[in-house]
Amino acid sequence: MCGIVGYVGEKQALQVVVEGLRRLEYRGYDSAGVAVVSQGLLDTRKKAGKLANLESLLGTDPLPASTIGIGHTRWATHGGPTDLNAHPHVSADGKVAVIHNGIIENFAELRAELALTGVTLSSETDTEVVAHLLAAVLPDAGMDLAEAMRRVCLRLAGAFTLVAVHADIPDVVVGARRNSPLVVGRGDGENFLASDVAAFIAHTRHAVELGQDQVVELTRDLINVTDFFGNAAEVTEYEVTWDAAAASKGGYETFMAKEIDEQPKAVSDTLIGRVNDEGVLHLDEMRLSENQLREIDKVVVIACGTAYHAGMVAKYALEHWTRVPCEVELASEFRYRDPVVGPRTLVVAISQSGETMDTLMAMRYAREQGARVLAICNTQGSTIPRESDAVLYTRAGPEVAVASTKAFLTQIVACYLVALYVAQVRGNKFGDEIAAVVRELAEMPRKIDLVLDTTEEMKALAQQLKDAPSVLFIGRHVGYPVALEGALKLKELAYMHAEGFAAGELKHGPIALLEEGVPVIVIVPSPGGRSLLHEKIVSNIQEVRARGARTIVIAEEGDDSVVPYADHLIRIPACPTLLQPLVATVPLQVFAAAMAEAKGHDVDQPRNLAKSVTVE
């Protein structure tokens, strides 16, 4: 989950590294640190807290000029967020500096082994053992840092990205990865390493994928990739399709505000080019044959957090359009309950980063059982798409705010497209029926724009409710996952109790939570098409209001049946029931961000959270 940057080239490394860390701070902000090599000496600076603390330290205690450096922003796992536990960690001889993302599971055993040789570790981290191990094996490795890294990696258990430099090996940065993200940026007379392309996008758009269990050696003019045994590895190069401006605030006060406003374009981009001239739907990298899709008898969606809520929406669409049974599983629980999957199961893995460890491990388990895997992802070249049988990219562009917004909406759109594609292949829907749904989807960016034009009421409501001890969300059908997502956003950003419920479940326990003035946000389905569903939710609104709750009702334009029961009425454009999450979610995103601001919280970097969860 941590942010990692490495640089070797002609520029001043510190400037490049700190700039990269600033773009990656969303990946971890418990502490930050940098190391540079200059005139045969290794110098480090590190500080607990956000990157600004490190920058202040560098202002009073600067580092020497250097053209090689590494940097790190940390999300704490082993050891608290202190100056001592911040990365980089340095070997006892002061020659090796290491930064690390992930968890080294056998660190206690390695630490005990080092203690027997007289090495005393100064931090509580699992990372520090790597610095000492590298220093120990370097003489035997002929002072070849890449070879030393390979030997050390073979001794490590767990998931890790490692980047190291050595004072006596100038102009070389070495990285390694296993089950944790690391990407190379190829420049002109300079090269980069990072956990995310955002770190170097201001300098180059040319990226190189690193595979599982690989070590990369960088100089100004060389990128050499091997496996852990020293065998040359094939790599895939690609061009990043967005620029540095896309990863900046662009005049907005927060990244989240910018990303909420970018949702119409993100949805539109995700839809572009999905239908060919013959009116046939196609996906990005569909490496599954039509016969394989015709043979599936079950779909299992695996995801975590916000992506899991997108998967819940997918279930409604998949079963409605394809008549294939669909299960939605928390990826973190999936492989521990002995799930029934096999060659006739299609597993849909949803991950914004493509590196979510719980989802990656669940996906690998499913493949071991013979299941086919289709990935929905926003990050080209990441691990989950590479290891899947098919990929649909969401084209949301960079999402920097930790709380997901545009990634969620584009994941839902991608789920709709997958459902329609399966329906097309299996003959569940005629071409004109699929075309009609695609046309409705094409209208959604405009409707999302309309919602964004009318968010002031939600912002004002947040000011009124900022001291509420709890907020409840209820919905039916696809409104239920929307309710869950609204509650999650409030937990993430406002640090308050919030729960989402299927409205029909209120009477089975949660109604006991209601008392005078408790805010209840209700997502009301379209009154057209599923009238019974609508009637039921209106009854639920009356139930909660009768117990003194303060009702905030999100309903379509023209739905006047809810007016008598709404203390606050938030209008959204009319659209088909299955597509309603694309507009109903937006007011809840705005509300959560406004609540966080009203409470004085950091909207982009909420406490204890990181953007990409790359450890289990």
N, C-alpha and C positions, 0 to 999 in steps of 0.2 A: 504493500500500500504506500510505501515511501516514495519520495521523488528522488531520482538519481540522475546526475549529469556528469559526463566526462568529456574533456576536450584536449586535443593536441593540434597545434597549428601555428599560425603566425601572429594571431591576435593576442591581446592580453587575456590570459586564461580566466583570471578572476572575474573580469567583467562579463565574459561569455557565460561562465558557470553561474554567477549570481543572477544574471538575467534569465537563464534557464530555470533556476530554482524558483524564481518569482512566478514563472508560468506553471510550475509543477506544485506550488505550495498546497493546492487543493488535495494533493495526494497524501499529505501529512504535514502537521504544523505544531508538533509537540516540541521540536527543536530543529536546529539547522547547523550545518558545518561545512567547511571547505578545506581543501589541502592543495598546495602547489609545490612543485619541485623547481628549485632555483639554485644554480651554481653548486650542485651536489648536495644540497640540503633540502630537507622536507619540512615544510611549515604548515601548521594547521591553526584554524580558529573555529570554535563552535560555541553555541549558546542555546540554552533552553528557551522555549517559547517560540513565537513566530519569527519569520525570516527577518523582520524589522529589527529584532534584538541582535541578530548576527550582523546586520548591516551597520548598526550603531557601534558594535564592537570593532568592526573593520575600520570605522571612521577614526577611532581613537588608537587602535593598535593595528596598523595596516600590514598587509602581507607584501613581500618583495615582488618585483616584476617577474612574470613567468609566462611561458606559452604552453604550459601543460598543467592541468588541474582537474580535480574532481569535487563534486558537491552533493549534499544530501539534505532532504527535509524528512523528518522522522514522524511516523505514527507508532507509538511505543507498544512493544509486545513484551520483550524481556527487559525488565528494569524500568523504573519510572522515568518521566521526562525531565531529566536533569542535565546540567552541563557535562557531567562526567559520562553519562550514558549516551550523549549525543555522538553522532558519527561526524567525521571519520575516526576510526580506531587505529592506533599506531602500535607497531611491534616494539618489544622491549629495547631493541637497538636504535629505535627512532628512524628506521629506514623505510618501513612499509606502512602505507596508509590504505585502509579498506573501508568501503561503504557497502551497505547490504540492505536488501529488501527480502522479507520472508522470514522463515523460522528454521533454524538448524536444530533438528530434533535430538541429535546425539551430542549436543554441546556439553552436557554435564560430564559425559564420559571423556570427551576431548579435553575439557578443562582439568579434570583430575589427572589425565596423562601429562599435560603441560606442567602441572604443579609438581609432579615427580621429577621433572627436569630442572626445577628451580625457577620456573616462570611464575610471576605473581601478576594476576589480572587486576586491573584497576577499576573495571566497571562491572555492572551486573548483567551485561548483555551477552547474547550468544554470538554476536558478531566478532567480538575481540579475539576469540580463539583463532579465527581465520588469519588475522594479521600475524599472530605468533607462529602459526603453522607455516604460513608462507615464508616467513623469515628463516624458519628451521630447515625447510627443504630447498631453499634457493641455492645453497652451495652444491648440493647433489644434483640439482637441475641445471648446473652450469651457468648460474646467474641468468637464466632465461625465465622471465616473469610469467610468460604464457605457459611454459612447461611446468613451472611451480604451481600455477593455478590449476592445471589439469590434475596434477598429483593430489593436491589438496581436495579438489572437488570429488574425487573418487572415494574420499574418506567421509564425506558429509552425507547425512541423511536429512530429508525434509525438502522444503521448497525454498529456493533462494535465487536472487540475483546478486552478484558480487562484482565490484569494480575496484581495481587496485592500481597504485603507482609505487615506484621505488626510487629512492634518492640517488642510487648508483646506476640506475638504468634510465637515463634521460630520454625524453621524447617518446615514451611508450606508455600507453594506457591499456590495461587488460580487463576484460569483462567475462563473466560466465553466467549461464542461466539454466535453471531447472524449475519448471512449473511456476515461473515468475517472469514478468515482462522485462524485456530489454531489446532495444532497437538501435541500429547504427544509422547515423546521418553521414552521407558521403558529400564532402565539400571539395573545393579546389584548393589544394595545399593545406587542407585542414579536415579533420574528421571528428565525429561526435559519438558519444554513447548516451543513452537516456532511457528512462522507463516509459517515456511517452514522446512522440514526435513533436509535441508542443514545445519541448525544451529547445529544439534547434530550428524550428520552422522559420525564424527570422533570418537564418543563415543559409539554409538549403531545404529544398523539398524532396531531395533524393534520399530515399531510405532503403535500408537493407534488413530483411527479416532474419532473426536468429532463431534457430530451431531448438528443440529440446536437447539438453545435455551438450551444449556447445560452448566453446571458449573462443573469444575474439581478441585479436591483438591489433591495436591501432597505432600507427605513426602518422605523420603528416600526409604521407603519400601511399600508405599501405593499409589494407583491411584484410587480415588473414583469419579465416574461420576454420576451426577444427572441432572434432568431437572430443570427449574427455580422454580418449586414448591417443590423440594426436593425429588421427586420420583426417585428411582434407574433407571439408564439408561443402556441399552445394548450398548456395544461398539464392534467395529470390529478392530482386530489387523492384521497387515500385516508387511512384511519384505521389506525394501527398497532394490532394486536390484542393486544399484550402490554404490560406496564407496567414501570416502573423496577425493581420487585422482581425481575422475571425476569432482569434483567441484572446483579444483585448476587449476592454469594457466598451470602447467606442462611444464614450460620452455618458453612459449609464452609471448610476451610483453603485450598482452591484452587477455581478455577472448573472445572478439569477433573474434580475429584472430584464436584462438584455436577452437572456435565453427564453424567458416567457414570451417576449415580443417576437422572437425568431420562430416561433412555432408554426405560423402559417407557411412560411418558406420551407421549414424543415419537412412538414407534411407534404407540401407540393413536390419538393425534390425527391422524396421517397417514392412518390407515385410516378414520376416522370419516366417514360420509356418502358413501362411495364406491359404495354399492349403493342403488338407488332401491326404491320399494315393489313394483315388478314384478320385482325381483331382477336388474335390469340394471346392470352396472358403468358408471360414468361418471367422467370426469376433470374438473379444474377449468375450464380454458379450452381446450376441444378445438375449435379453429378449422379442423381438418382434417375433411373430409367422410368418411363411411364408404367411399364409392367411391374416394377418394384412398388410403385405407389398404388397400383391397382390391387396389389396383394396385401396391403396393410389391413389389419383388422382392429387396430387400436392406435391412438395418438396419445403420447405422454409429453406434457410440457414441463420442463424443469427450469427453475429460475429462483432468484432471491430478491427480497425487498420489493422495490418498485417494479422490477421486471416480472416478479411473481404476479403482481396485480394485472399487468398486461397479459400474462398467460391466462388469468382467470377470464378476461374478456375473450381471449382466443377460444376458450372452451365453448362459449355460447355460439360463436361464429362457426367454428369447425363442426360442431354437432348439428347445427341448424342447416348449414349449406352442404355438408358431405354425408351426414347420417352415420359417421364413424364415431364410435365412443371415444371420448377424450378425458384424460385425467390430468390434473394440474398438481404438481408436486413441488414442495420446497426442496431445492437442490441440496441444502444442508442436511436434510433428513433422508433423502431418496435411497442412497445405497446402503443405509444401515437397517432397513426394514425388509430386506430380501424381496424387492419388487419383482413382479412377474412381467418380464419383457423378453422379446425374442426376435427372430428374423422378420416377423410380420408386424413388428411395432415400429412406428415412426416416432422418434424422440425429437422434440423441438426444444433446443437450448437457447434461452434468451439472455443476453449479457451486453450491456452497453460497451464495456471495455474489451470484451473478449478474453479477459484474464481472470474473471471471477473464480476464485479457487474452488468454492463449493460446487459451482456449476460445472467447471472443468472436470473435477473428479467424478461427479455424477454422470457426466457424459461419457467418460472413459469406461465407467462401470457398465453403462448401457451397451456400449460397443462390444465390450467383452462378452456380453450375453447375446450378441448377434444382432442387436437392434440397429436400424439406420438412424442417422442423426442429421438434422437440418438446423443450422445455426442462424439466429437472428442477432445481428451485431452491428455496432456503429464504427468499429475500429478495424480498418484494413490491415491485414498482416498479423493480427493477433492470434493467440493460440487456439481458441475455440473454433473459429472459422477454418483454420488450417487443418484441424483434426476432424472436421465434420465431413459428411458425405455431400452436403449441399449448403449453400450460404445465401442469405438475403441480407444485404447491407441496408441500414436505415438512412444513411445520408443526412444525418442531423448536424454534421459539422461538430467542432469541438464543444463539449459541455464541461465548463470549468466549475460552476457552482456544485457543491457536494450534493445538495438535494436535487434529484433529477426532475426535469420538466419536459424539455423537448425530446429527450430520449424516450420518455414514457409514451408520449403521443405517437412518435414514429414507430415505436415497438408495436403499438396497437395496430397501426396501419399495416405494418409488415405482417402481423398475424392475420389480418383480413386478407391480404394478398395470398398468403400461404393457403388459407382455407379455400379461397376461390380457385387457386391453382389445382388443389387436390380435387375439388368438385369438377373442374374442367376435365382433368385426366380421367377421373372415374365415371364421368358422364352423369353426375348428379344434377348438373345444371346445364341448360342450353347456352350457346354462345351469346344470344341476345340478353339472357338473364344476367350473365356475368357482366356483359357490357353495361347493363343498366346500373348494377352496383358500382362498377368502376366510375361511371358518370356521377353517381351520388358522392363517391369518395372525392372526386375532383372538385366538388362544390365545398368540401369541408374547410379548406384553407380560408376561403372567403368568410365562412361562418365563424371560424375561430377569430378572424380579424374583427368581426362584429362584436364578439364577446370582449375582446381586448379594448374596444372603444368604450366599454361600459363597466369598467372595473372600479370606479371611484366609490361606489356604494359598498363594495366589499372592503375597501381600505378604510372607509369611515366606520364600518361595523367592527373592524379589528380594534380601532381605538376605543370603541365602547366596551368591548369584551376582553380587553387585555388583562383584566384582573380576575376573569372567570377561572375557577379552579379546574374546570373540566369542560370539554366540548364533545358531544356525541354526534356521530354521522350515521344515517341510515339510508338504505337504498334497496331496490329489488332488481332482479335480473342483472343486466350489466351495470345497473346503478349500485349494486353491492360492492364490486371491486373498486368503483369510483369512491364509495364511502370509505373503504379501507385505505385507499391512496390519500384521500383528504386527511384522514386521521394520522397517517404516517408522516405526512408533510408537517403537520402541526407538532408532532412529537419531535421530529428532527430539528425544526427551526425554533419553535417557541418553548421547548423543554417543558411541556405541560401534558397533563393526562388527556388523552384523546382516544376514543375508540370508535371503530366502524362496525356496524352490525347489518346483517340481512334483516330488513324491516319486519319480516314475519316472525323473527326469533325474539322480538322484544318481549312478547308475552311469556316466553319460556325462561325468563330470568333477568335480562338486562333492564327491564322496565323498573326494577327496584332501585336503579340508580337515579331515577327522575325525582326531582324536587323543584320547588319554586325557583324559576329563573335560570335553570340549567339550559344552556344553548344546545339545540338539536338541529343539525343541518340535514335537510331532507333532499335527496336527489329524486325528482319525480320523472317517471318515464313518459314517453310521448303518449298523449291520450288517444292517438290514432293507431289502429292495427292491433293493439293488445289492450283492449278496454278493461278487461278483468284485472290485469296487472295494475293499471292506473287506478281503478276503483279501490284496490287493496291498499295502495300507498296513501290514498286520501284518507282512508279509515285509520291508518297508522298515524298520520299527522294529527287527527282528532284525538287519538288515544294519548299521545304525548302532551298535547296542549291541555287536555282535561286534567293532567297532573301538574300543571303549572310551568311546564317547559316553555322556553322561548324559541319559537320555531322560525328557522331561516330556511326558506323554501326555494329551491332552484328548479324552475319549471319553464317549459317552452312558451314562447310568445303565443298568445291566444288561448292559453289554458286558464280559463277563469274559474274553474271548479275549485282551485286551491286557494283563491283569494280570501275567502272568509276565515281560513285557518292559518294564515301566514302572518306572523309578526313582522317579518321582513321577506319581501319577494324579490328574487333575483331572476331576471329573464335571460333565457338563452334561445338561439334560433331553433326553429323546428327542423327536425331531421329524423331519419329512420331510427327506430329504437336501438338496433344493433350498433349504429354509428354514434349514438349520443355521447359516449364517453369522451369523444374528441372535443366536444364543446363543454360538457358538464364539469370536466376536470379543471378547466382553466380558472374559474372563479375561486376554486379551493386552493390552487397554487398561489394566487394573488393574496388571498386571505392569510395563508400561512406566513408568507413573506412579510406582510404588513403587521401581523401579530408579533413576529420576531423583532421587527424594527421598533414597534411600540414598546417592547420590553427591553430594548437596548442591546439585542444580541447581534452577533455577526451572521448575516444572512448567508454569505457564501461559504463560511468555514465554521459550521456549528461544532460545538464541543464534542470531543470523543469520537468524531466520525472522520472517515477518509473516503475519497471518491471511489476508489477501486479496491475492493476487498480481495487481496491476493494471498491471504492466509486462511486456513480453515479454523 
